[in-house]
Amino acid sequence: MIRMLIAEDKEAMRRSLVRLFSEKGHEVIEAGSGAEALERFNETEIDLVITDLQMGEVGGLQVLCEVKKRSPQTPVLMVTAFGTVETAVEAMRQGAFDYILKPFSLTEIEARVEKALEQRRLLTENRYLKEILNHTVGRMVGRSERMQQVYRLIEKVAPYPSPVLVLGETGTGKELVARETHRMSAHHAGPFIAVNCGAIPENLLESELFGYEKGAFTGAAAQKKGWLELAEGGTLFLDEIGELPLSLQVKLLRFLQEREIQRVGGTKTIRVDVRLIAATNRDLKEEIQAHRFREDLYYRIRVIEIHLPPLRERHGDIPELTAYFLQKFSRELHKKLEMAPEALDLLSLYPWPGNVRELENVIERAAVLSEGEVIRAGDLPPELQLVSTPTESNGEGAELGLTERLEMLERDIIKKTLEETAGNQTQAARMLRLHRSSLQYKMRKYGLLD
C-alpha cells in the first residue's frame, strides 16, 4: 500500500485530493501547513509527497528541500496557483518530480502521481539490483542429473505464489535457488529481499521482520517498515529459518495464513503481498521433536520442497564450477587464470564438506597466491594436496572406484578432525561446516561412533 502525504492549506482542495487518492486504495496523510507536513513526514515513512508552493511561514520549497534531504528517493509534486518560470526552475533544481499549475483536473494530477510512483518503483528495483551486484550473487551452475532435477522443479513451481522450502547443507547455493525462483515468478518485478535469520540478534528480529511504530520501544524515534513490507510485490527469502524463535514463528504463521501483519507497537492490520521462500540446513523434523520448531509452520512453509544436493554427490559439476569461478576471479584480479590438469584432478577427488562455497573460496585463495596465471596443485590448500594419499601409499585403494576412494578420504578427514577436537562433535561439525546430525550420520556410516 502506498502512503502519501498531501500538504495543502486550502481545505477544500486538500479534502478533494485526499478523497481521490483514498478511493484509489492509497493511505493518505494530510497536513494543513508546511510545518505540519514536515512533522508528519518525520513521524512515518512516506512514499510520495504532494505539496502546495505557498503555505505561510513554511512553504512548499522548504518542504521539498527537507524531504529530499532526509529521503532522496521520495518523489515530490509541487502544486501552485502562482506559477512562474523562476519558481518552476527552482523547484525542479531542488529535486521536485513535477510542477503542476492550478487549476488542474483530478485526472491530470492522478496521471502525474502514477508516473511518479512508477519512477519510485524503478529506483527501488535498481537499488536492489545494485545490492545484488555488490554482493556478487553469481548464478546456478551444473549439468549433473541431480541439478537438472532442481532446475526442472524450479521452472515448475516458480510461477505459483506457494511458499517454498529449500533444503541443503551449508554452502550448496540455497539463496541462488531462491533468487532463480523469484526471477521466474509472477513477483519478478518486485524486490527480492534476503535475510539470514541466524545473523540477526534475537531481540531485533521481530522489529526487523515486521517493522515498528514510533515510540514502540526506546530508540524508536520514527515509524519503520519491516522486511515483509519492504518486500511488497516481491519475494522475502528467510535463510536459516530454523533459527527463528518460537514467538516469531507464531507471527510468521499468521502472516502466511492471513497475509496480514502488525508492526511492533501497532494496532493496525496491514495487508502484504509477498511470496515467502525459506531455507535451512537443519533437520526441521528433529527440531519439531525437540520443540524448537512449530509443526504447523513447518507444513505451511514446505508446500513446495526443493532439495539441493551436496557437491560430493555431483562431482561431475566441479569442472564447470571451476571454470565459472576462474572466469570470475580473472575479471576481479585482472589476470587470465587457468587450472592445471593435476590441480583439477585434486578438486574432483576432494569431498568438499563446505560444498560450492568452499570450492569458490579455495579457487579464490589459489588465484591470489599463484605466482603465474596457471593454478597448480601446489597452489591448493594442504587438505586438497592430501587427496592422493590413500591411492599412493602402498598401492592402497588402487583398485577402488571413485566413490570408494572419496569415502575413504572423507572418513580420514572426519577422523582427523575428531582427534583435533578431542572428540567434541559440536566443534568438529563446526570445523567441517556440517550440521551435528549430519556428522553423527557419517560417524555411524564409517564406524567412528562409539
Phi, psi and omega in degrees: 000133180277134177251120183249149173244123179246115180251110183206124182277348175272112189299319182299315178295317181299314181297322180297317180291320178299315181296317182302309187278337173293320178293338177278000178093007179271153171273123186243127174250130183249151178220136183268001179205166178294321180297317179294324179299315179294325177295313179296322181296325180285340185277333187210166178280130182243135181268335182201144181237133169244122183225140174288154183283314184251115181217048177082220187297315180256105184270180183296325179295323178292320176299314179303311183298318181292319179298313182293329179292320184270332183212081186302333184277353182279118180288142180235127176254125180266136179235135179203153174260357184238057186280136172227164178299321183297314182292323179296315180297317181296318179299316180292325179295325180280355174111012178296142178286322182205166185224115187242131180267137172278148354280149178226159177275154178296329177297321181294312183289329176297319179294321179295320180295317179299321179294319180294319180293325177294319177296319179298318179298317180294321179296318179297315180297318178297324179297318178292323178297319177296321178298319178298313181296321181296331181266009176046062185298318181082199181214169178282133182230137175146134180246005180297159180298323179299318179286326176299324177296320178296314180301316181296322180292319178300313180301325183286320188264340186304319185291346184260153185276003184299146176298149181234137175246121180257123182247142179169159179292165177301133176088007182275347177103036183296323179293326178297322176298317180297317181294321179292321177298317178297316183300327184264006186264173176290346180266012189297334180283343179273177182288155170245116182245121181254131183229129174265106185297334181279350183262355181255129177306140185304324183287350178255347187301315184297313182291329178287323182284316186253351183081178180208159177267159177301130178082007182294331178201170180300125181099349179277078186283340180210161178294144180220135176282145177268181183301322183296321178287322181294335180271010181312128180078004182228218185231136172252122179255115179257099177279148182054051182296339177296346179276351181295132175293156184302324181298324179281331177300323178298315182291324178293321177298319179298319177299316182295329181277320187254344186060034180225151177223166170230134177290156175299128181082001182254163178240347183277137177273133183241125177279137183226130177256094184220136172270134181257128170238126181244160179212153176199154171254006178270159171273100185294334177293322175295321179295323178295315179297328179274005179061033176254352179218137183285132181293321181294325177291322179303312181289336180282325183272345183256037174304315173241131182238127179242121179262124176264124181287147174292160184297328181294343179263003176217055182299336179296343179274350186298316177302318181291319177297318180299316179298321180296314182289326176298317179297318180299311183284338173298317178294316185289323184262359178056046175213140182277106187263144174226157179250123178295147182306318182293328177289320178296325177299317179296319178299324184284339181266338184290142184280349175051068177298335178266004174062210187299324180297320178294319178300315179299316181295321179296316181292322177297315179300314181295323179296322180286319187275339182295137183284329179246201181266352178256121178276120182253172183304323181292345178276350182275158179299156183304321183297331178281328180288345177276355184304321184282350185305312183300330184266351185257332184278116179056023178073005183297129178089359184296330182265003183275152175281176183300315183300314181296318179297320179294321179294322176299317180294317180298318179299316180298317181296316180296318181298315180295321180294320177295323177295320180295330182259013180056036177082007180285104186293323180297315180292321179295318178299322179293318180294325180273356181059045177240154169288147184302322180294325177293320178297316180297323177299315181292325178296320177294319182299322185259010177070031182259001181259124182292000000 
